[in-house]
């Protein structure tokens, strides 16, 4: 089965992320071993994108929240804890007659 988003084929998780953001993930996260000059250029490009799309952080946050909500049990391996049945000691107080 092939998945297309806006006319582009997504074949990997990174493709889906890139198509959702509209930019490569590396633009926001950087790459290992990048020079200070490359880092500065990447951050300048990211600032320009944010200036042109001021709602992008809110959109990304909304999408991430929806994904977390939809997949919370798998993401966090949530298992409900049960309380062990406690033993109750009989009361030693007598009733006043």
N, C-alpha and C positions, 0 to 999 in steps of 0.2 A: 504494500500500500504506500502510495506517495502522498506527502503532505506539502501543500502549497500555501504560502501566505503572501498575499498581494502579488501574485504572479511569480514568486520566487520559491524554488523547491527547498524545503528544509530537510536535511538528511541526518542531522545530529542535534544534540542538545544545544551545542554552541550556536548552530544555525538558528534555532528557535529563539535563543536569547538575543542574538544579533538582530534578528528581524523584529523582535518585540521592542528593543531599544532604538532601533534605527541606526545603530552605530556598532562597530566592533567592540567586543568586551575589553580587548586590550587597551582601547582608548581610555577607559575608566580605571582599569586595574594595573596597567603597565605591563611590561615584560621583563623577565629576569635578565639582568646584565645591561639594561639600557643606560646610556651615558646621561650625565646631567643636562647636556644640550638636548638630547632626545626627550628626556623627561619634561624639560621646560616647554618644548614644542608641543608635546602631547597635552600638557596641562593648558596651554594657550588654546589649542584646538577645542578642548573640552569646555573651556570657558566661553568660547565663541558659540558653541552649540547650545549651551545653557542660556546664553543671552538671546539667541534666536528662538528658543523653545522654553520659556520660563515655567511651563507646566510639566516639563519632563520629570523632575524629581517626584512630584506628586503622583504622576501616572505610574512610574516605576514602583513607587511604594505601594500603591493600590494593587498592582498586579502581583507583587511579592506577597502582600497580605492575603490575597485571594488564593494563591498557590499554597501558602502555609495552612490556611484554614481548610482547604480541600484535602490536603495530604498530611495533616498533623499527626495522626496515629503512626503512619509510616516514618515520618521525619523524626519524631521524638520517641518512638517506641513506647508509647504510653500504655501502661498496664495498671488497671485500678487495683488498689490495695484493699484488702479486707481486714477488718479488725478481728483478732482472735477472740473467741468467746471467753470472757473472763469468769473466774469462779467467784461467786458471792459468798461471803461468810455470813452465817446466821447472826442476827443481832443478839447481843448478850444483855441488852437493856431490858429490864422487866417493866411491865405496865403497872402503873400505880393503881392500887385497889381502893 
